[in-house]
Amino acid sequence: MHTPLHHLTAMEQRVFTALRGGPSTEDLALQLRVTPRTAKFHVTNLRAKLGGLSRLQLCLLATMTGMHIPTICPSCACTFAKSPGFTGTR
């Protein structure tokens, strides 16, 4: 089964993993070795890609899934990650 996590870029995977535990933007930036503005940009893109989750929901999802992020599926033709009404189930 393909989930929106299959469609994350390498950087989005890093951001998603770094969000475990709910770090501040500044702490996230330090972990990613980017500026706080860049960290916030990546979080905003990640939120949109995962169906408009709030930052809190995103942090909870990252914490609940632990470090396991499915491998990116470059040949996947599904549009699940792009669904505007994504609710976490198919």
RAWO-V452417 format. One record per residue. N is the residue number from 1. RES is the residue in one letter. SS is DSSP state (A for helix, B for strand, O for the rest). PHI is phi in degrees with one decimal (none if undefined). Layout:
# RAWO-V452417
n:N res:RES ss:SS phi:PHI
n:N res:RES ss:SS phi:PHI
This chain:
# RAWO-V452417
n:1 res:M ss:O phi:none
n:2 res:H ss:O phi:-95.0
n:3 res:T ss:O phi:-118.9
n:4 res:P ss:A phi:-57.9
n:5 res:L ss:A phi:-65.9
n:6 res:H ss:A phi:-66.3
n:7 res:H ss:A phi:-99.9
n:8 res:L ss:O phi:-81.5
n:9 res:T ss:O phi:-71.7
n:10 res:A ss:A phi:-59.3
n:11 res:M ss:A phi:-66.8
n:12 res:E ss:A phi:-62.5
n:13 res:Q ss:A phi:-63.8
n:14 res:R ss:A phi:-62.1
n:15 res:V ss:A phi:-63.2
n:16 res:F ss:A phi:-56.6
n:17 res:T ss:A phi:-63.8
n:18 res:A ss:A phi:-69.4
n:19 res:L ss:O phi:-77.7
n:20 res:R ss:O phi:-57.4
n:21 res:G ss:O phi:89.8
n:22 res:G ss:O phi:72.0
n:23 res:P ss:O phi:-67.5
n:24 res:S ss:O phi:-68.4
n:25 res:T ss:A phi:-59.2
n:26 res:E ss:A phi:-65.0
n:27 res:D ss:A phi:-66.3
n:28 res:L ss:A phi:-62.1
n:29 res:A ss:A phi:-60.2
n:30 res:L ss:A phi:-62.9
n:31 res:Q ss:A phi:-62.9
n:32 res:L ss:A phi:-86.7
n:33 res:R ss:O phi:61.1
n:34 res:V ss:O phi:-133.9
n:35 res:T ss:O phi:-76.1
n:36 res:P ss:A phi:-57.5
n:37 res:R ss:A phi:-62.9
n:38 res:T ss:A phi:-66.9
n:39 res:A ss:A phi:-60.2
n:40 res:K ss:A phi:-63.2
n:41 res:F ss:A phi:-58.8
n:42 res:H ss:A phi:-65.5
n:43 res:V ss:A phi:-63.7
n:44 res:T ss:A phi:-60.3
n:45 res:N ss:A phi:-64.0
n:46 res:L ss:A phi:-65.1
n:47 res:R ss:A phi:-58.8
n:48 res:A ss:A phi:-64.3
n:49 res:K ss:A phi:-67.0
n:50 res:L ss:O phi:-99.0
n:51 res:G ss:O phi:89.2
n:52 res:G ss:O phi:80.3
n:53 res:L ss:O phi:-60.7
n:54 res:S ss:O phi:-71.2
n:55 res:R ss:A phi:-62.0
n:56 res:L ss:A phi:-62.4
n:57 res:Q ss:A phi:-61.8
n:58 res:L ss:A phi:-63.3
n:59 res:C ss:A phi:-63.5
n:60 res:L ss:A phi:-64.4
n:61 res:L ss:A phi:-62.0
n:62 res:A ss:A phi:-63.0
n:63 res:T ss:A phi:-68.5
n:64 res:M ss:A phi:-67.1
n:65 res:T ss:A phi:-85.9
n:66 res:G ss:O phi:64.1
n:67 res:M ss:O phi:-89.5
n:68 res:H ss:O phi:-78.5
n:69 res:I ss:O phi:-123.1
n:70 res:P ss:O phi:-56.2
n:71 res:T ss:O phi:-62.2
n:72 res:I ss:O phi:-63.1
n:73 res:C ss:O phi:-105.1
n:74 res:P ss:O phi:-65.3
n:75 res:S ss:O phi:-101.1
n:76 res:C ss:O phi:-68.4
n:77 res:A ss:O phi:-101.0
n:78 res:C ss:O phi:-70.7
n:79 res:T ss:O phi:-111.4
n:80 res:F ss:A phi:-55.0
n:81 res:A ss:A phi:-70.0
n:82 res:K ss:A phi:-96.8
n:83 res:S ss:O phi:-65.9
n:84 res:P ss:O phi:-66.0
n:85 res:G ss:O phi:-101.4
n:86 res:F ss:O phi:-56.1
n:87 res:T ss:O phi:-119.9
n:88 res:G ss:O phi:99.8
n:89 res:T ss:O phi:-133.1
n:90 res:R ss:O phi:-91.4
